Every structure is written in C-alpha cells, then in structure tokens.
C-alpha cells in the first residue's frame, strides 16, 4: 500500500504541497496567537502593577540638603 502511495505522490505532487502549505499556515497561526497572548498578558500584568502601586512619599528640599 505504501508503494502505491509513493507512486501516486511521484505522479501528482499537489496533494503533498497542499498538506505542507496547510501545515505552514497552521504553524504561523499558532505562533501569532502565542505572541498575541504573551503581549496581552504582559500588558495586563503591567497595568495591574501600575494600578496597585502606592504613591511615593514627597520629600521637601530642606530634608534633602542635609547638614553641612
């Protein structure tokens, strides 16, 4: 059976090319989705950290000069 399949693939390469291009499209789509998900998670984590940040204490100029 495999010999028949190889003989058919030699005569007509289009089904193999179609499957290979479909595999390429699926692979590129998965890479794109994973990159988009990674960027989305990073932006959400940054926004969450920014929202939970406590304000920095304000120091007056007299305190920063110190004693000379």
Secondary structure as UniProt FT lines:
FT   HELIX           2..11
FT   HELIX           14..51
FT   HELIX           61..65
//
